């Protein structure tokens, strides 16, 4: 008689992202309740295509003893390719377990900037690299080192042990150790640097370089950081750009250029003359100057500039940087407004990736909110950002997430929510081309809802493209060879505010029908969702029916929990 056996199983790539043709491995962690000779079958594919690779590996398990199996990955590609991975664990031909993961291959992280954070650099962190492993499991391929530096006006610390301006004892040795650990895991490290902040003693020594109110007082933040003149001819600009260059020369992969969203205009006192400075006009030149400087230290270096509340997006989006990054604040409060922000940024950035820094205060530890309430809201925010084509700066450290603009006030994630969030990040990696490709064209308001008849749905809920509460939100994108439809479930929610938690998840929708105009001959129709364990695309049977513009595919969608994606591949 065969001994019953149970398994614990996890799998993830050994790097957050690979370079083309770089050796890569899927790490399969397996623990069996009884000793057994098992077989691990691995399939690697793009979307729904036939497997590019099918491999089997023997796994001799001892009862209760963890086993690590390394499976070689396909890393073919030139600029950016996305892959899904499915493993099946068998004993004597019988399936014991199945699991899924994903990975991507890119010539630079700018192709798909899945942004994360680190903010703990105490000496006690030395040798503890659980955070680097966690970042890798979430496929976070570029990570901001937040408040890692000695001072805002002198970034690189003069000694390994120091105290930062907020009074935190930090270790530069730990910073370097974590940076090395990220590099080993295929993750780029971005050094935080405020573009115009100096400490009080620096401003007092250089009053002619400060920025002032019309009433004469200096601009400052919490009476600690004093704002400096970033005009092209200001010596401060040359100083901070040189600081950025030195940081990249020290080993970082780029700079996260921060600003505080104010002032938009200020008075400067250079050469004894008072002049008004329009900061929006200064930022693009500063970004371009910083990029030129960091490239002299590292030809692959990158920049990310913070557009606080979208300011000054239209001025900066075209500057020489890797992505358009927006720190989201009120009055952008509704889920649908996140899409509007992403759409505007994509248009202004000429196809650059868009990253939203959308903090989730519902998780703030001192707020004492119910964890499930916070998670219910978070999954909707993630789905809205990803389905709209944006990346989300949220995750970092060891299974932590951001609750506010001061990153050390992060919150821990419950194990169940870690597993759910990993499914979402597996999903955006596997389907990256359908979600984030720069060639995607938004058809939301011209193909669905209102007078549009190209795409329609019928069911118990109302389907509409506006992102209204208590409806299913339809988002439509077109990519050469594909039509993509996102369904976001907002039915039954008490509000549509992205910062808020939610009492319950949306009311599930089952067995609703849809029609899609067949503008070309279809090769297939598929659906996938991060809300189910099996993240692989599933073929969706359809009938060809008459349509006022020709023919349409009529089909039934099995289920919608939070987010379901449909896509048509054209023949």
C-alpha positions as MATLAB code, in Angstrom:
seq = 'XXXXXXXXXXXXXXXXXXXXXXXXXXXXXXXXXXXXXXXXXXXXXXXXXXXXXXXXXXXXXXXXXXXXXXXXXXXXXXXXXXXXXXXXXXXXXXXXXXXXXXXXXXXXXXXXXXXXXXXXXXXXXXXXXXXXXXXXXXXXXXXXXXXXXXXXXXXXXXXXXXXXXXXXXXXXXXXXXXXXXXXXXXXXXXXXXXXXXXXXXXXXXXXXXXXXXXXXXXXXXXXXXXXXXXXXXXXXXXXXXXXXXXXXXXXXXXXXXXXXXXXXXXXXXXXXXXXXXXXXXXXXXXXXXXXXXXXXXXXXXXXXXXXXXXXXXXXXXXXXXXXXXXXXXXXXXXXXXXXXXXXXXXXXXXXXXXXXXXXXXXXXXXXXXXXXXXXXXXXXXXXXXXXXXXXXXXXXXXXXXXXXXXXXXXXXXXXXXXXXXXXXXXXXXXXXXXXXXXXXXXXXXXXXXXXXXXXXXXXXXXXXXXXXXXXXXXXXXXXXXXXXXXXXXXXXXXXXXXXXXXXXXXXXXXXXXXXXXXXXXXXXXXXXXXXXXXXXXXXXXXXXXXXXXXXXXXXXXXXXXXXXXXXXXXX';
ca = [
       0.000    0.000    0.000;
       1.315    3.443   -0.927;
       2.018    5.693    2.067;
      -0.164    8.839    2.041;
       1.888   11.957    1.532;
       1.342   15.701    1.819;
       3.588   18.398    0.389;
       4.539   21.978    1.084;
       5.697   23.593   -2.126;
       7.098   26.936   -3.229;
       8.789   28.024   -6.428;
      10.351   31.205   -7.781;
      13.188   32.170  -10.134;
      16.650   32.676   -8.684;
      16.688   36.249  -10.027;
      14.053   38.956  -10.145;
      14.844   39.501  -13.826;
      17.345   38.009  -16.269;
      19.442   39.485  -19.033;
      19.058   37.828  -22.447;
      20.686   34.370  -22.493;
      21.896   34.715  -18.904;
      21.857   31.391  -17.016;
      18.764   31.157  -14.848;
      17.118   28.599  -12.590;
      13.705   27.989  -11.100;
      14.083   27.233   -7.397;
      11.611   24.607   -6.213;
      11.369   24.260   -2.427;
       9.712   21.000   -1.446;
       8.991   19.310    1.870;
       7.189   15.962    1.990;
       5.453   14.416    4.995;
       6.871   10.993    4.096;
       9.970    9.779    2.328;
       9.320    9.257   -1.375;
      10.913    9.297   -4.799;
       9.150   12.074   -6.662;
       9.341   13.544  -10.138;
       9.076   17.269  -10.844;
       7.776   18.091  -14.318;
       8.343   21.675  -15.485;
       6.718   23.428  -18.454;
       7.820   26.882  -19.637;
       5.705   28.835  -22.110;
       4.750   32.258  -23.389;
       1.069   32.969  -22.805;
      -1.002   30.054  -24.165;
       1.585   28.823  -26.658;
       2.927   25.291  -26.725;
       5.674   24.769  -24.122;
       9.105   26.033  -25.077;
      10.616   23.596  -22.620;
       9.396   20.466  -20.829;
      11.762   19.013  -18.257;
      11.609   16.327  -15.603;
      13.804   16.084  -12.527;
      14.026   13.385   -9.871;
      13.454   14.464   -6.265;
      14.321   11.970   -3.537;
      12.521   13.369   -0.483;
      13.171   12.452    3.128;
      10.247   12.855    5.492;
      10.069   16.399    6.885;
      13.392   17.457    5.345;
      13.299   20.469    2.999;
      14.613   19.809   -0.502;
      15.708   22.419   -3.049;
      15.559   21.516   -6.746;
      17.044   23.826   -9.393;
      15.411   23.706  -12.822;
      17.131   25.465  -15.781;
      15.112   28.263  -17.381;
      14.801   29.481  -20.959;
      16.248   33.005  -21.125;
      16.031   33.693  -24.834;
      15.174   37.212  -25.934;
      16.560   40.518  -27.132;
      14.740   43.375  -25.429;
      11.940   41.930  -23.252;
      10.238   38.536  -23.049;
       7.815   37.157  -20.449;
       7.401   33.518  -19.462;
       5.027   31.431  -17.361;
       6.159   28.319  -15.495;
       4.046   25.392  -14.338;
       5.378   22.497  -12.291;
       3.709   19.209  -11.504;
       4.926   16.961   -8.705;
       4.269   13.258   -9.361;
       4.731    9.972   -7.540;
       4.481    6.822   -9.636;
       2.718    8.850  -12.322;
       0.102   10.259   -9.928;
      -0.134   14.060   -9.582;
       0.429   15.170   -5.995;
       0.622   18.938   -6.497;
       0.812   21.675   -9.120;
       2.156   25.216   -8.807;
       2.896   28.223  -10.971;
       5.388   31.056  -11.232;
       6.738   33.467  -13.833;
       9.879   35.318  -14.882;
      11.015   37.754  -17.523;
      14.128   38.500  -19.572;
      15.103   42.084  -20.429;
      18.105   44.032  -21.644;
      17.532   46.647  -18.897;
      15.223   46.966  -15.916;
      13.615   50.023  -17.543;
      11.654   47.638  -19.786;
       9.552   46.553  -16.790;
      10.384   48.544  -13.615;
       8.741   46.577  -10.818;
       9.772   48.989   -8.086;
      10.337   48.044   -4.449;
      11.998   49.589   -1.400;
      14.488   49.072    1.401;
      14.718   51.394    4.411;
      16.354   49.390    7.240;
      20.139   49.749    7.345;
      20.946   49.362   11.044;
      24.144   47.565   11.951;
      21.992   44.756   13.407;
      20.903   44.007    9.826;
      24.385   42.818    8.868;
      24.237   39.309    7.433;
      20.431   39.237    7.376;
      19.430   39.016    3.711;
      15.864   37.810    4.115;
      14.752   41.119    2.640;
      16.724   40.493   -0.563;
      15.178   37.034   -0.859;
      11.696   38.476   -0.330;
      12.227   41.116   -3.028;
      13.284   38.373   -5.420;
      10.207   36.253   -4.710;
       8.013   39.238   -5.658;
      10.046   39.763   -8.888;
      10.969   43.312   -7.790;
      13.795   44.080  -10.210;
      14.606   47.643   -9.138;
      14.653   48.778   -5.507;
      14.879   52.196   -3.924;
      17.281   52.555   -0.974;
      15.258   55.062    1.017;
      17.083   57.366    3.479;
      20.274   55.360    3.260;
      22.566   58.421    3.180;
      24.596   60.471    5.619;
      22.917   63.806    4.897;
      20.827   65.221    2.079;
      23.643   67.562    1.031;
      26.434   64.969    1.482;
      25.132   61.582    0.461;
      27.999   59.119    0.942;
      28.762   58.606    4.642;
      32.293   59.431    5.861;
      32.318   56.309    8.081;
      30.552   52.955    8.231;
      28.535   53.866   11.328;
      26.583   57.130   11.346;
      23.340   58.782   12.434;
      21.015   60.081    9.736;
      19.181   63.456    9.910;
      16.095   61.761   11.370;
      18.162   60.380   14.245;
      18.396   56.787   13.009;
      21.699   54.948   13.641;
      22.685   53.415   10.285;
      25.474   51.329    8.797;
      26.978   52.096    5.397;
      28.491   48.601    5.517;
      24.971   47.174    5.646;
      23.911   49.406    2.739;
      26.756   48.008    0.610;
      26.006   44.435    1.697;
      22.363   44.753    0.698;
      23.281   46.341   -2.618;
      25.594   43.415   -3.381;
      22.860   40.959   -2.383;
      20.389   42.615   -4.747;
      22.858   42.484   -7.625;
      23.307   38.755   -7.043;
      19.525   38.365   -7.336;
      19.121   40.364  -10.542;
      17.892   43.527   -8.830;
      19.085   47.097   -9.464;
      19.594   49.430   -6.500;
      18.478   53.060   -6.738;
      19.847   55.533   -4.193;
      17.372   58.038   -2.810;
      18.448   61.647   -3.185;
      16.355   64.798   -2.704;
      17.165   67.254   -5.462;
      16.973   70.428   -3.360;
      17.209   69.516    0.329;
      20.074   70.594    2.571;
      20.432   70.623    6.325;
      20.200   73.885    8.250;
      23.937   74.326    8.724;
      24.572   73.994    4.984;
      21.884   76.551    4.161;
      23.197   78.942    6.798;
      26.683   78.625    5.297;
      25.283   79.243    1.793;
      22.250   81.540    2.215;
      22.620   82.766   -1.371;
      21.811   79.233   -2.605;
      18.516   78.882   -0.743;
      14.932   79.271   -1.893;
      12.761   81.802   -0.079;
       9.153   82.824    0.286;
       8.145   86.275   -0.955;
       7.883   87.221    2.719;
      11.575   86.432    3.184;
      11.491   83.185    5.169;
      13.362   80.156    3.784;
      11.388   77.250    2.399;
      11.875   74.202    4.637;
      10.357   70.889    5.665;
       9.886   70.061    9.370;
      12.531   72.693   10.211;
      15.147   70.160    9.181;
      15.447   70.159    5.403;
      15.981   73.532    3.741;
      15.245   73.939    0.060;
      17.952   75.056   -2.330;
      17.987   76.760   -5.725;
      17.999   74.232   -8.599;
      18.300   76.776  -11.397;
      20.813   75.706  -14.067;
      23.287   78.424  -13.054;
      23.010   77.743   -9.316;
      26.113   76.224   -7.679;
      23.741   73.975   -5.738;
      22.706   72.234   -8.961;
      26.325   71.438   -9.784;
      26.864   70.250   -6.203;
      23.918   67.845   -6.042;
      24.569   66.448   -9.529;
      28.150   65.671   -8.499;
      26.805   63.967   -5.370;
      24.608   61.784   -7.587;
      27.558   60.904   -9.817;
      29.665   59.877   -6.817;
      26.861   57.666   -5.520;
      26.588   55.787   -8.811;
      30.369   55.499   -8.991;
      30.224   53.849   -5.545;
      28.116   50.963   -6.924;
      24.485   52.068   -7.048;
      22.603   51.561  -10.317;
      20.950   54.956  -10.381;
      19.275   57.745   -8.442;
      15.729   58.205   -7.225;
      15.425   61.992   -7.521;
      12.924   63.251   -4.969;
      11.138   66.568   -4.483;
       8.413   67.540   -2.029;
       5.768   68.993   -4.363;
       6.370   72.527   -3.111;
       7.205   75.274   -3.738;
       6.140   75.592   -7.325;
       7.608   79.064   -7.455;
      10.096   80.624   -5.082;
      12.535   83.521   -4.696;
      16.270   83.033   -5.034;
      19.063   85.410   -3.950;
      21.987   84.424   -6.137;
      24.525   87.209   -6.755;
      22.635   89.474   -4.380;
      19.602   89.738   -6.653;
      16.112   88.498   -5.843;
      14.550   86.580   -8.733;
      11.511   84.341   -9.069;
      12.285   80.700   -9.846;
       9.726   78.513  -11.638;
      10.769   75.071  -10.426;
       8.783   73.216  -13.108;
      10.986   74.914  -15.697;
      14.142   73.853  -13.828;
      13.428   70.165  -13.219;
      13.858   68.850  -16.802;
      17.307   70.421  -17.185;
      18.326   69.066  -13.774;
      17.164   65.551  -14.685;
      19.023   65.615  -17.992;
      22.156   66.984  -16.318;
      22.027   64.311  -13.622;
      21.541   61.576  -16.218;
      24.550   62.754  -18.198;
      26.633   62.736  -15.017;
      25.627   59.279  -13.749;
      26.209   57.732  -17.171;
      29.874   58.717  -16.899;
      30.049   56.500  -13.797;
      27.957   53.620  -15.155;
      26.737   53.379  -18.773;
      23.657   51.417  -17.602;
      22.721   53.865  -14.835;
      19.134   55.050  -14.579;
      17.090   57.854  -13.056;
      13.599   58.046  -11.606;
      12.149   61.475  -10.733;
       9.243   61.935   -8.333;
       6.289   63.898   -9.719;
       4.460   64.651   -6.468;
       0.705   64.554   -7.079;
       1.563   64.632  -10.771;
       3.537   67.904  -10.495;
       5.143   68.833  -12.846;
       4.365   65.800  -15.019;
       4.046   67.521  -18.361;
       7.352   69.323  -17.895;
       9.402   66.346  -16.710;
       7.932   63.307  -18.494;
      10.015   63.851  -21.612;
      13.299   64.271  -19.717;
      16.003   61.597  -19.838;
      14.778   59.126  -17.241;
      13.713   55.487  -17.181;
      10.071   55.851  -16.161;
       7.398   58.373  -15.296;
       6.963   58.146  -11.521;
       4.098   59.760   -9.628;
       3.602   59.893   -5.867;
      -0.188   59.869   -5.545;
      -1.963   62.157   -3.098;
      -5.458   63.658   -2.797;
      -7.321   65.000   -4.727;
      -6.668   61.741   -6.642;
      -8.745   59.524   -4.359;
     -10.897   57.262   -6.565;
      -9.782   54.045   -8.230;
     -10.746   55.374  -11.673;
      -8.547   58.434  -11.114;
      -5.508   56.173  -10.862;
      -6.145   55.086  -14.436;
      -6.532   58.701  -15.507;
      -3.172   59.526  -13.947;
      -1.514   56.573  -15.687;
      -3.084   57.478  -19.037;
      -1.869   61.071  -18.761;
       1.628   59.966  -17.762;
       1.878   57.503  -20.663;
       0.850   60.201  -23.107;
       3.271   62.756  -21.666;
       6.120   60.243  -21.382;
       5.951   59.063  -24.956;
       5.704   55.396  -24.022;
       7.882   55.323  -20.901;
       6.717   52.922  -18.186;
       4.593   54.520  -15.464;
       5.079   53.864  -11.743;
       2.582   55.008   -9.117;
       3.747   55.377   -5.557;
       0.353   54.795   -3.953;
       0.794   54.305   -0.211;
      -1.860   52.384    1.723;
      -2.477   54.116    5.075;
      -5.100   51.532    5.992;
      -2.170   49.279    6.984;
      -0.422   51.879    9.175;
       0.416   49.875   12.324;
      -0.648   52.568   14.803;
      -4.035   52.934   13.092;
      -5.098   49.564   14.463;
      -7.255   48.664   11.473;
      -8.498   45.151   10.832;
      -6.016   43.343    8.566;
      -8.680   41.810    6.337;
     -10.331   45.223    5.852;
      -6.997   46.668    4.759;
      -6.244   43.750    2.427;
      -9.652   43.961    0.764;
      -8.878   47.511   -0.276;
      -5.269   46.828   -1.243;
      -6.077   44.119   -3.763;
      -8.463   46.478   -5.576;
      -5.818   49.203   -5.714;
      -3.229   46.800   -7.109;
      -5.679   45.479   -9.691;
      -6.686   48.983  -10.808;
      -3.073   50.098  -11.252;
      -1.900   46.959  -13.036;
      -4.935   46.674  -15.338;
      -4.468   50.338  -16.262;
      -0.891   49.625  -17.335;
       1.003   51.050  -14.356;
       3.508   49.623  -11.901;
       3.009   50.094   -8.156;
       5.665   51.021   -5.611;
       4.261   49.263   -2.560;
       6.330   46.240   -1.495;
       9.718   46.028    0.131;
      11.869   44.852    3.006;
      10.945   41.320    4.137;
       7.254   40.991    3.166;
       6.398   44.567    4.127;
       4.381   47.300    2.410;
       4.344   51.088    2.445;
       1.746   52.938    4.477;
       2.964   56.510    4.034;
       5.683   58.713    2.572;
       8.163   57.971    5.393;
       9.114   54.437    4.406;
      10.251   53.172    7.847;
       6.580   53.359    8.857;
       5.922   50.266    6.763;
       3.580   47.435    7.781;
       4.021   43.680    7.896;
       1.901   41.472    5.639;
       0.026   38.433    6.899;
       1.192   35.135    5.333;
      -2.128   34.659    3.530;
      -1.857   38.126    1.974;
       1.778   37.496    1.041;
       0.613   34.454   -0.940;
      -2.168   36.430   -2.643;
       0.125   39.345   -3.484;
       2.718   36.981   -4.916;
       0.018   35.631   -7.251;
      -0.617   39.183   -8.439;
       3.074   39.804   -9.065;
       3.492   36.441  -10.805;
       0.557   37.503  -12.978;
       2.000   40.876  -14.007;
       5.300   39.215  -14.906;
       3.765   36.396  -16.950;
       1.384   38.755  -18.791;
       3.710   41.744  -18.831;
       3.515   42.245  -22.586;
      -0.308   42.384  -22.508;
      -0.289   44.771  -19.548;
       2.630   47.156  -20.026;
       3.956   47.001  -23.588;
       4.655   50.507  -24.901;
       2.703   49.667  -28.078;
      -0.578   49.184  -26.183;
      -3.391   51.483  -27.295;
      -6.291   52.281  -24.961;
      -9.729   51.708  -26.540;
     -11.744   51.818  -23.332;
     -14.083   54.674  -24.202;
     -14.441   53.817  -27.887;
     -15.102   50.049  -27.785;
     -17.236   49.454  -24.708;
     -20.138   51.150  -22.936;
     -22.625   53.744  -24.126;
     -23.113   53.783  -27.890;
     -20.181   51.442  -28.483;
     -21.140   47.961  -29.661;
     -17.719   46.401  -30.294;
     -17.525   44.791  -26.832;
     -20.522   44.079  -24.637;
     -21.279   42.067  -21.526;
     -24.559   40.811  -20.068;
     -25.016   39.546  -16.540;
     -26.392   40.312  -13.115;
     -24.104   43.362  -12.820;
     -23.812   46.513  -14.914;
     -20.667   46.650  -17.053;
     -19.267   50.125  -17.817;
     -15.921   51.749  -18.723;
     -16.131   54.590  -16.187;
     -14.910   52.801  -13.064;
     -18.143   53.674  -11.252;
     -18.954   52.087   -7.884;
     -21.198   49.009   -7.851;
     -20.388   48.124  -11.481;
     -17.906   45.953  -13.337;
     -15.266   48.282  -14.739;
     -14.252   47.437  -18.320;
     -10.851   48.493  -19.655;
      -9.909   47.700  -23.253;
      -6.419   47.753  -24.807;
      -5.090   46.841  -28.250;
      -1.640   45.498  -29.058;
      -0.481   44.312  -32.486;
      -1.838   40.765  -32.681;
      -4.045   41.024  -29.584;
      -7.143   42.628  -28.081;
      -7.129   42.757  -24.263;
     -10.154   43.296  -22.018;
      -9.848   43.804  -18.256;
     -12.819   43.282  -15.949;
     -12.493   44.874  -12.497;
     -15.233   44.005  -10.043;
     -16.532   46.960   -8.000;
     -19.945   45.406   -7.285;
     -21.166   45.626   -3.700;
     -18.365   47.831   -2.351;
     -19.122   50.605    0.129;
     -16.860   53.049   -1.749;
     -14.329   53.272   -4.570;
     -11.559   55.088   -2.664;
      -8.178   53.522   -3.374;
      -6.589   54.462   -0.019;
      -9.392   52.889    2.010;
      -9.875   49.354    3.193;
     -13.097   47.548    2.337;
     -15.482   45.661    4.600;
     -15.826   42.854    2.061;
     -14.446   41.798   -1.290;
     -16.607   42.585   -4.340;
     -19.639   40.383   -4.938;
     -18.388   37.536   -7.190;
     -19.837   37.353  -10.686;
     -20.392   33.997  -12.367;
     -21.351   32.788  -15.816;
     -21.923   36.120  -17.536;
     -21.830   36.423  -21.311;
     -19.885   38.698  -23.578;
     -19.512   39.512  -27.248;
     -16.412   40.866  -29.000;
     -16.544   42.161  -32.552;
     -14.199   40.110  -34.729;
     -12.339   42.798  -36.646;
      -9.933   40.080  -37.748;
     -10.050   36.312  -37.870;
      -9.475   35.005  -34.316;
      -6.821   32.434  -33.507;
      -8.142   32.016  -29.979;
      -9.855   33.615  -26.978;
      -8.429   33.201  -23.477;
      -8.991   34.287  -19.891;
      -6.724   34.475  -16.861;
      -6.943   35.895  -13.351;
      -4.566   36.410  -10.413;
      -7.473   35.542   -8.128;
      -7.234   31.822   -8.907;
      -4.417   29.449   -8.054;
      -3.858   28.457  -11.679;
      -2.421   31.568  -13.285;
      -2.063   30.027  -16.723;
      -4.324   31.220  -19.567;
      -7.452   29.163  -20.118;
      -9.062   28.780  -23.536;
     -12.523   30.322  -23.623;
     -14.916   28.537  -26.011;
     -16.925   30.881  -28.222;
     -19.532   30.870  -30.952;
     -19.483   33.055  -34.036;
     -22.669   35.152  -34.061;
     -23.976   37.931  -36.300;
     -23.043   41.500  -35.364;
     -24.201   44.768  -36.887;
     -20.608   45.331  -38.038;
     -20.086   41.770  -39.265;
     -19.393   38.875  -36.908;
     -18.710   38.607  -33.189;
     -17.420   35.994  -30.774;
     -19.992   35.153  -28.107;
     -18.702   33.493  -24.954;
     -19.356   32.904  -21.257;
     -16.882   34.067  -18.606;
     -16.765   31.486  -15.795;
     -16.036   33.852  -12.905;
     -14.899   37.280  -11.772;
     -13.700   37.806   -8.213;
     -11.638   41.005   -8.361;
      -9.793   41.053  -11.677;
     -10.182   38.869  -14.757;
      -8.358   39.502  -18.030;
      -9.593   38.335  -21.420;
      -7.535   38.447  -24.565;
      -8.091   37.603  -28.210;
      -5.177   36.496  -30.326;
      -5.758   37.433  -33.955;
      -4.879   34.931  -36.635;
];
